[in-house]
Amino acid sequence: MTVELMDTTLRDGEQTTGVSFNDAEKLAMARILLEELKVDRIEVASARVSEGEFKAAQKICEWASQNGYHDKVEVLGFVDKGISLQWIKDAGGRVVNLLTKGSLKHVTSQLRKTPEQHVNDIKELIAQADSMDIDVNIYLEDWSNGMLDSPDYVFYLLDQLKDESIKRYMLPDTLGVLNPEQVLDFCSSTITRYPDLHFDFHAHNDYDLAVANVFAAVKAGVQGIHTTINGLGERAGNAPLASITGILNDHLNVSTNLDESKLTRMSQMVESFSGIRIPGNKPLTGEYVFTQCSGVHADGDNKDNLYFNNLMPERFGRVRKYALGKTSGKANILKNLEELGISLSPEEMKRVTQEVIELGDKKEMVTTEDLPYIISDVLKSASIGEYIKMNNYSLSLTRGMKPTASVSIRIEDIDYQASSTGDGQYDAFMKALWKIYDELKKPHPLLADYWVTIPPGGKTDALVETVISWDYNGKLFKTRGLDADQTEAAIKATVKMLNLIENGNLKL
């Protein structure tokens, strides 16, 4: 069984609140949808909306006619005595998706007509479209409520139109009110009654059931499915193309012409043009959906791909990653080290793992690019030794008052405490620290330079690196600290400085 995919990102997707595509953006998306993703059809505009909409439709139709896609470009039109048809003709269009009324309530309350009058209006328009060489598909707007409340009207409408020159009959759950059982029932009964007609299903996601309803519609035998990129659409949106692809290929084993590997690129383009961010956990296209966070999962993948499923990231132009955070553990770090070509001893691995976990406790996510800087920092700290240990410290910043710091430090197994104010939190910390040193008559260096940066190559803000230059007896040396917070990074760099001097390993 083969299912057609009609993508309506450029029409229904643009009805998302706050979304408006210009003509250049629409043309770029249309080209990728048809040429690269290879969807079967695209709906690109609503007739009569605006001059900008006309210009965009005109550009797309011109490109499509030159590249063999003319019959794959569709425009929403209305039962309006031919005004929409002329708009589409002037734009260079060849296909109208005619919006008819699929529920009795819409006919009587919105149009204030009888079913017979509405059918006559539709037939007149179809005849006019035929004379203009425009193909006709019809939407049965509010079909879902029609099947719930007035199925006799729905079947009357189809009975009257089944012999007309209509290529596709499109069944929309306009308000997203159906559940999968209802979709299966309504689609099955419709297809059984009209086996020679081509039916599409158009889902909305108001109950978060759009993808499940598509599954049911395909099970019932519909031949076409409507989607949008990233699930854009009015209210809660439409069925996302990426999710639909997964269930069609992996659960229903139906054929499509779609090139899955281009989905990520298209998704990112629509995210950029629409301004609607893709949630990190969005199936197939979200930033984190192919990232294993748990160390248990990484361990299982190492042993026998225990946590893989059919949704392999390579299918969608992605790669699997192993997150570094509080739950990652040694297995995730090993996976990242393999990617970097770095090997560590068990003791070094333990130290690096602990540092990653501490960053995770601060709700920071470390990238593979950050990892070499963590390793360098941890291993260098271990080589210095810990003769002086920072027990704890408290930093306080109050508006209108100088920052204060309280410090507890252990030197030669004795604890010392001091407090001070300063011009900043780090300055207050240093003044409290030097109080302890002055009481012990221990020499200490002068701070010569201080700068903060994100480690080169790091791609997140999980880490900052503080580099401090010290002047000790006329000699300059540097220490570095790495942390999620720049003040804590500076304190780590300071403790390294104290230990370098204390243990006599300072190379001057």
C-alpha positions as CSV (number, residue, x, y, z in Angstrom):
1,M,0.0,0.0,0.0
2,T,1.3,3.5,-0.9
3,V,0.2,6.6,0.9
4,E,0.4,10.1,-0.5
5,L,1.8,12.8,1.7
6,M,0.4,16.3,1.2
7,D,2.3,18.9,3.3
8,T,0.4,22.1,4.1
9,T,3.1,24.0,6.1
10,L,2.9,26.9,3.7
11,R,-0.9,27.2,4.0
12,D,-2.3,25.6,7.2
13,G,1.1,25.9,9.0
14,E,1.2,29.6,8.3
15,Q,-2.1,29.9,10.3
16,T,0.0,29.3,13.5
17,T,-0.3,32.4,15.7
18,G,2.5,34.8,14.9
19,V,3.8,33.0,11.8
20,S,4.0,34.7,8.4
21,F,6.3,33.6,5.6
22,N,7.5,35.9,2.9
23,D,7.5,34.9,-0.8
24,A,11.3,34.1,-0.8
25,E,10.9,31.8,2.3
26,K,7.9,30.1,0.8
27,L,9.7,29.4,-2.4
28,A,12.7,28.0,-0.6
29,M,10.6,25.7,1.5
30,A,8.5,24.6,-1.5
31,R,11.6,23.6,-3.4
32,I,13.0,21.5,-0.5
33,L,9.7,19.9,0.2
34,L,9.3,18.7,-3.4
35,E,12.8,18.3,-4.6
36,E,14.6,17.0,-1.5
37,L,12.0,15.6,0.9
38,K,10.0,14.4,-2.1
39,V,6.5,14.9,-0.5
40,D,3.8,14.1,-3.1
41,R,2.0,17.5,-2.9
42,I,2.2,20.8,-1.2
43,E,-0.6,23.3,-0.3
44,V,1.0,26.7,-0.6
45,A,-1.6,29.4,-0.1
46,S,-5.2,30.5,0.5
47,A,-6.8,32.3,-2.4
48,R,-7.8,36.0,-1.9
49,V,-5.9,36.5,1.4
50,S,-3.4,39.2,0.4
51,E,-1.1,40.6,-2.3
52,G,1.8,38.9,-0.6
53,E,0.1,35.6,-0.7
54,F,-0.6,36.0,-4.4
55,K,3.0,36.9,-5.1
56,A,4.3,33.9,-3.2
57,A,1.9,31.5,-4.9
58,Q,2.9,33.0,-8.3
59,K,6.6,32.4,-7.7
60,I,6.0,28.9,-6.5
61,C,3.8,28.0,-9.5
62,E,6.3,29.5,-11.9
63,W,9.1,27.5,-10.5
64,A,7.0,24.3,-10.3
65,S,5.9,24.6,-13.9
66,Q,9.5,24.9,-15.0
67,N,10.6,21.9,-13.0
68,G,7.9,19.3,-13.5
69,Y,6.0,19.9,-10.2
70,H,3.0,22.0,-11.5
71,D,0.4,19.4,-10.6
72,K,1.8,19.0,-7.1
73,V,1.2,22.6,-6.0
74,E,-2.3,23.2,-4.5
75,V,-4.1,26.3,-3.3
76,L,-7.0,26.5,-0.9
77,G,-10.1,28.0,-2.6
78,F,-13.7,28.8,-1.7
79,V,-17.2,28.4,-3.0
80,D,-17.4,32.0,-4.1
81,K,-18.8,32.1,-7.6
82,G,-15.4,31.6,-9.2
83,I,-13.4,34.4,-7.6
84,S,-10.9,32.0,-6.0
85,L,-10.6,30.1,-9.2
86,Q,-9.6,33.2,-11.1
87,W,-7.1,34.2,-8.3
88,I,-5.5,30.7,-8.6
89,K,-5.5,30.9,-12.5
90,D,-3.8,34.3,-12.4
91,A,-1.2,33.0,-10.0
92,G,-0.4,30.2,-12.4
93,G,-2.0,27.5,-10.3
94,R,-3.4,24.2,-11.6
95,V,-5.1,22.7,-8.5
96,V,-7.7,24.0,-6.2
97,N,-8.5,22.5,-2.8
98,L,-12.1,23.6,-2.6
99,L,-13.4,24.3,0.9
100,T,-16.9,22.9,1.2
101,K,-19.0,22.3,4.3
102,G,-18.7,18.8,5.8
103,S,-21.3,19.3,8.6
104,L,-24.9,20.3,8.4
105,K,-24.4,22.9,11.1
106,H,-21.8,24.7,9.0
107,V,-24.1,24.7,6.0
108,T,-27.2,26.0,7.9
109,S,-25.5,28.3,10.4
110,Q,-22.6,29.7,8.5
111,L,-23.8,29.7,4.9
112,R,-27.5,29.9,5.8
113,K,-28.3,27.6,3.0
114,T,-29.9,24.2,2.5
115,P,-27.8,21.1,1.6
116,E,-29.3,21.2,-1.9
117,Q,-28.3,24.8,-2.4
118,H,-24.7,24.1,-1.2
119,V,-24.4,21.1,-3.5
120,N,-25.6,23.1,-6.5
121,D,-23.0,25.9,-5.7
122,I,-20.2,23.3,-5.6
123,K,-21.2,21.6,-8.8
124,E,-21.3,25.0,-10.6
125,L,-17.8,25.7,-9.3
126,I,-16.5,22.3,-10.4
127,A,-17.8,22.9,-13.9
128,Q,-16.1,26.3,-14.0
129,A,-12.8,24.8,-12.8
130,D,-13.0,22.2,-15.6
131,S,-13.5,25.0,-18.1
132,M,-10.4,26.7,-16.7
133,D,-8.3,23.5,-16.8
134,I,-8.0,23.5,-12.9
135,D,-8.1,20.2,-11.1
136,V,-10.4,20.0,-8.1
137,N,-9.9,18.4,-4.7
138,I,-12.5,19.1,-2.0
139,Y,-12.2,19.6,1.7
140,L,-15.3,18.6,3.7
141,E,-14.7,21.2,6.4
142,D,-15.8,20.1,9.9
143,W,-16.2,16.5,8.6
144,S,-15.5,15.1,12.0
145,N,-18.4,17.0,13.6
146,G,-20.4,16.1,10.6
147,M,-19.9,12.4,11.2
148,L,-20.6,12.9,14.9
149,D,-23.8,14.9,14.6
150,S,-25.0,14.7,11.0
151,P,-23.7,11.6,9.1
152,D,-26.7,11.5,6.8
153,Y,-25.7,15.0,5.5
154,V,-22.1,13.9,5.0
155,F,-23.2,10.9,2.9
156,Y,-25.8,13.0,1.1
157,L,-23.0,15.4,0.1
158,L,-20.7,12.5,-1.1
159,D,-23.6,10.8,-2.9
160,Q,-24.2,14.0,-4.9
161,L,-20.5,14.7,-5.6
162,K,-19.1,11.2,-6.2
163,D,-19.5,11.3,-9.9
164,E,-18.1,14.8,-10.3
165,S,-14.6,15.5,-11.7
166,I,-13.1,15.5,-8.2
167,K,-9.6,13.9,-7.8
168,R,-9.5,13.7,-4.0
169,Y,-12.0,13.9,-1.1
170,M,-10.3,15.3,1.9
171,L,-11.6,14.5,5.4
172,P,-10.5,17.1,8.0
173,D,-10.8,16.8,11.8
174,T,-11.1,20.5,11.7
175,L,-11.3,21.1,15.4
176,G,-9.3,18.1,16.5
177,V,-12.1,16.5,18.3
178,L,-11.8,12.8,17.3
179,N,-10.1,9.9,18.9
180,P,-8.5,7.0,17.0
181,E,-11.4,4.7,17.5
182,Q,-13.8,7.2,15.9
183,V,-11.3,7.9,13.1
184,L,-11.1,4.2,12.3
185,D,-14.8,3.8,12.4
186,F,-15.7,6.9,10.3
187,C,-13.0,6.4,7.7
188,S,-13.7,2.7,7.4
189,S,-17.5,3.3,6.9
190,T,-16.8,6.1,4.4
191,I,-14.2,4.1,2.4
192,T,-16.5,1.0,2.4
193,R,-19.4,3.0,1.0
194,Y,-17.3,4.7,-1.7
195,P,-14.5,2.3,-2.6
196,D,-13.6,4.0,-5.9
197,L,-13.0,7.5,-4.4
198,H,-9.6,8.8,-3.2
199,F,-9.8,9.9,0.4
200,D,-7.2,12.1,2.3
201,F,-7.2,12.6,6.1
202,H,-6.3,15.9,7.7
203,A,-5.7,15.8,11.5
204,H,-5.5,18.6,14.1
205,N,-3.8,18.1,17.4
206,D,-6.1,19.7,20.0
207,Y,-6.2,16.6,22.1
208,D,-2.6,15.6,21.2
209,L,-4.1,12.8,19.1
210,A,-3.2,13.9,15.6
211,V,-0.5,11.3,15.0
212,A,-2.6,8.5,16.6
213,N,-5.5,9.6,14.5
214,V,-3.4,9.4,11.3
215,F,-2.4,5.9,12.3
216,A,-6.1,5.0,12.6
217,A,-7.0,6.6,9.3
218,V,-4.2,4.7,7.4
219,K,-5.4,1.5,9.1
220,A,-8.8,2.3,7.7
221,G,-7.4,2.6,4.2
222,V,-7.2,6.3,3.4
223,Q,-4.8,7.0,0.5
224,G,-3.5,10.4,1.6
225,I,-2.3,12.1,4.7
226,H,-1.9,15.9,5.4
227,T,1.0,17.0,7.5
228,T,3.1,20.1,8.4
229,I,6.7,20.5,9.3
230,N,7.2,20.7,13.1
231,G,3.4,20.3,13.5
232,L,2.7,23.9,12.8
233,G,-0.9,24.9,12.4
234,E,-3.8,26.6,14.0
235,R,-4.3,26.3,17.7
236,A,-2.5,23.1,18.8
237,G,-1.2,22.5,15.2
238,N,-1.3,19.6,12.7
239,A,0.2,16.2,12.4
240,P,4.0,16.6,12.2
241,L,5.6,15.2,9.0
242,A,8.5,13.6,10.9
243,S,6.3,11.7,13.4
244,I,4.0,10.5,10.6
245,T,7.0,9.2,8.7
246,G,8.1,7.1,11.6
247,I,4.7,5.4,12.1
248,L,4.1,4.9,8.4
249,N,7.4,3.2,7.8
250,D,7.9,1.3,11.1
251,H,4.4,0.5,12.4
252,L,2.2,0.4,9.3
253,N,4.7,-0.8,6.7
254,V,3.2,1.4,4.0
255,S,5.2,3.0,1.2
256,T,5.9,6.7,0.7
257,N,8.2,8.7,-1.6
258,L,9.7,10.6,1.3
259,D,13.4,11.0,1.8
260,E,13.7,10.7,5.6
261,S,17.3,11.9,5.6
262,K,16.2,15.5,4.7
263,L,13.7,15.9,7.5
264,T,16.2,17.5,10.0
265,R,17.3,20.1,7.5
266,M,13.7,21.0,6.6
267,S,12.7,21.1,10.2
268,Q,15.5,23.5,11.1
269,M,14.7,25.7,8.2
270,V,11.0,26.0,9.2
271,E,12.1,26.7,12.8
272,S,14.2,29.6,11.5
273,F,11.6,31.0,9.2
274,S,8.6,30.6,11.6
275,G,10.3,31.7,14.8
276,I,8.6,28.7,16.5
277,R,11.3,26.7,18.4
278,I,11.4,23.0,18.1
279,P,11.0,21.5,21.6
280,G,14.1,19.6,22.6
281,N,12.1,16.4,23.1
282,K,10.2,16.7,19.8
283,P,10.2,13.1,18.2
284,L,12.9,12.7,15.5
285,T,13.7,16.4,15.1
286,G,14.2,17.7,18.7
287,E,17.7,18.5,19.9
288,Y,17.8,15.8,22.5
289,V,15.9,12.9,21.0
290,F,19.0,11.0,19.9
291,T,20.9,11.8,23.1
292,Q,21.3,9.2,25.8
293,C,21.5,10.8,29.2
294,S,21.5,7.8,31.5
295,G,24.8,6.0,32.1
296,V,22.9,2.7,32.3
297,H,21.7,3.3,28.7
298,A,25.2,4.1,27.4
299,D,26.5,0.9,29.2
300,G,23.8,-1.2,27.5
301,D,24.7,0.3,24.1
302,N,28.3,-0.5,24.6
303,K,27.5,-4.2,25.3
304,D,24.8,-5.0,22.8
305,N,23.0,-1.9,21.5
306,L,20.4,-2.7,24.2
307,Y,18.8,0.8,24.1
308,F,18.6,1.2,20.3
309,N,15.2,1.1,18.4
310,N,14.3,1.3,14.8
311,L,14.5,5.1,14.9
312,M,18.2,5.2,14.1
313,P,19.4,8.8,14.0
314,E,21.2,8.2,10.7
315,R,17.9,7.7,9.0
316,F,17.1,11.4,9.7
317,G,20.5,12.9,9.1
318,R,21.3,12.8,12.8
319,V,23.9,11.1,15.0
320,R,23.6,9.5,18.4
321,K,25.1,11.4,21.3
322,Y,25.8,10.6,25.0
323,A,25.0,13.5,27.3
324,L,27.3,14.5,30.1
325,G,25.4,15.4,33.2
326,K,24.5,14.2,36.7
327,T,23.1,10.8,35.5
328,S,25.6,10.1,32.8
329,G,28.2,8.1,34.7
330,K,31.3,6.4,33.4
331,A,29.7,4.8,30.3
332,N,28.6,8.1,28.8
333,I,32.0,9.6,29.4
334,L,33.6,6.6,27.7
335,K,31.4,7.0,24.7
336,N,32.5,10.7,24.4
337,L,36.1,9.8,25.0
338,E,35.9,7.3,22.1
339,E,34.7,10.1,19.9
340,L,37.6,12.3,20.9
341,G,40.2,9.5,20.8
342,I,41.2,10.0,24.5
343,S,41.9,7.2,27.0
344,L,42.1,7.6,30.8
345,S,43.2,5.5,33.7
346,P,40.5,4.2,36.1
347,E,41.6,6.9,38.7
348,E,41.5,9.6,36.1
349,M,38.1,8.5,34.9
350,K,36.8,8.6,38.5
351,R,38.0,12.2,38.9
352,V,36.5,13.3,35.6
353,T,33.2,11.6,36.2
354,Q,32.9,13.3,39.6
355,E,33.5,16.7,38.0
356,V,30.9,16.1,35.3
357,I,28.4,14.9,38.0
358,E,29.0,18.1,40.0
359,L,28.3,20.2,36.9
360,G,25.1,18.2,36.4
361,D,24.0,19.0,39.9
362,K,24.1,22.6,38.9
363,K,21.8,21.8,36.0
364,E,24.5,22.2,33.4
365,M,24.8,19.9,30.4
366,V,28.4,19.4,29.2
367,T,29.1,18.8,25.5
368,T,31.8,16.6,23.9
369,E,33.6,19.8,23.0
370,D,33.8,20.8,26.7
371,L,35.2,17.5,27.8
372,P,38.9,18.0,27.0
373,Y,38.9,21.2,29.2
374,I,37.4,19.3,32.1
375,I,40.0,16.5,31.7
376,S,42.8,19.0,31.5
377,D,41.6,20.9,34.6
378,V,41.0,17.8,36.7
379,L,44.3,16.1,35.8
380,K,46.3,19.3,36.4
381,S,44.6,19.8,39.7
382,A,45.5,16.3,40.7
383,S,49.1,16.8,39.8
384,I,49.3,19.9,42.0
385,G,48.2,18.1,45.2
386,E,45.8,19.3,47.8
387,Y,47.8,20.7,50.7
388,I,45.4,23.5,51.3
389,K,41.8,22.7,51.1
390,M,38.8,25.0,50.8
391,N,36.3,23.7,53.3
392,N,33.5,26.1,52.4
393,Y,32.7,29.7,51.7
394,S,29.7,32.0,51.6
395,L,29.3,35.0,49.3
396,S,26.6,37.6,49.7
397,L,25.5,40.4,47.5
398,T,22.9,42.9,48.8
399,R,21.8,46.0,46.9
400,G,23.2,49.2,48.4
401,M,25.8,47.3,50.5
402,K,29.2,46.0,49.8
403,P,29.5,42.3,49.0
404,T,30.6,40.1,51.8
405,A,32.4,36.8,52.0
406,S,33.0,34.2,54.8
407,V,35.8,31.7,54.2
408,S,36.7,28.4,55.9
409,I,40.1,26.9,54.8
410,R,42.2,24.0,56.1
411,I,46.0,24.4,56.2
412,E,48.1,21.5,57.6
413,D,45.0,19.9,59.1
414,I,43.9,23.0,61.0
415,D,40.8,24.9,60.0
416,Y,40.8,28.7,59.8
417,Q,37.9,31.1,59.2
418,A,37.6,34.8,58.3
419,S,35.1,37.2,56.8
420,S,35.4,40.5,54.9
421,T,33.7,42.9,52.6
422,G,35.0,43.9,49.2
423,D,34.3,45.7,45.9
424,G,32.9,42.5,44.4
425,Q,32.2,39.0,45.6
426,Y,35.6,37.7,44.5
427,D,37.4,40.7,46.0
428,A,35.6,40.1,49.3
429,F,36.6,36.4,49.1
430,M,40.3,37.3,48.6
431,K,40.3,39.9,51.4
432,A,38.9,37.2,53.8
433,L,41.5,34.7,52.6
434,W,44.4,37.1,53.0
435,K,43.2,37.9,56.6
436,I,43.9,34.3,57.4
437,Y,47.3,34.4,55.7
438,D,48.3,37.6,57.4
439,E,47.4,36.2,60.8
440,L,49.6,33.2,60.0
441,K,52.3,35.5,58.6
442,K,52.3,33.5,55.4
443,P,53.4,35.2,52.2
444,H,51.0,35.5,49.4
445,P,51.1,36.7,45.8
446,L,49.5,39.7,44.2
447,L,46.8,39.4,41.6
448,A,48.3,40.7,38.3
449,D,45.6,39.9,35.7
450,Y,42.2,38.2,35.6
451,W,40.1,37.2,32.6
452,V,37.1,35.0,32.0
453,T,36.1,33.1,28.8
454,I,34.2,30.1,27.5
455,P,36.8,27.4,26.8
456,P,37.8,27.5,23.1
457,G,35.7,25.0,21.1
458,G,33.1,24.7,23.8
459,K,29.6,25.0,22.3
460,T,27.5,25.6,25.4
461,D,27.5,28.0,28.3
462,A,28.0,25.1,30.8
463,L,31.5,26.0,31.5
464,V,33.5,29.2,32.0
465,E,37.3,29.3,32.4
466,T,38.8,31.9,34.7
467,V,42.5,32.5,34.2
468,I,44.4,34.5,36.9
469,S,47.9,35.8,36.6
470,W,49.8,36.1,39.9
471,D,52.9,38.0,40.9
472,Y,54.9,36.1,43.5
473,N,58.2,37.6,44.6
474,G,58.6,39.3,41.2
475,K,57.7,36.2,39.2
476,L,54.6,35.8,37.1
477,F,52.6,32.6,36.8
478,K,49.0,31.6,35.9
479,T,46.4,29.3,37.3
480,R,43.1,28.3,35.7
481,G,39.7,27.4,37.2
482,L,36.8,25.7,35.4
483,D,33.2,25.9,36.6
484,A,29.7,26.8,35.6
485,D,30.0,30.0,37.6
486,Q,32.8,32.5,37.0
487,T,33.3,33.4,40.6
488,E,33.6,29.7,41.6
489,A,36.0,29.2,38.7
490,A,38.1,32.1,40.0
491,I,38.1,30.5,43.5
492,K,39.2,27.2,42.1
493,A,42.1,29.0,40.3
494,T,43.0,30.7,43.6
495,V,43.1,27.4,45.5
496,K,45.4,26.0,42.8
497,M,47.7,29.0,43.3
498,L,47.8,28.4,47.0
499,N,48.7,24.7,46.6
500,L,51.4,25.5,44.0
501,I,53.1,27.8,46.4
502,E,52.6,25.6,49.4
503,N,53.9,22.3,47.9
504,G,57.0,24.0,46.4
505,N,56.2,22.8,42.8
506,L,55.9,26.3,41.5
507,K,58.3,26.6,38.6
508,L,59.7,30.2,38.8
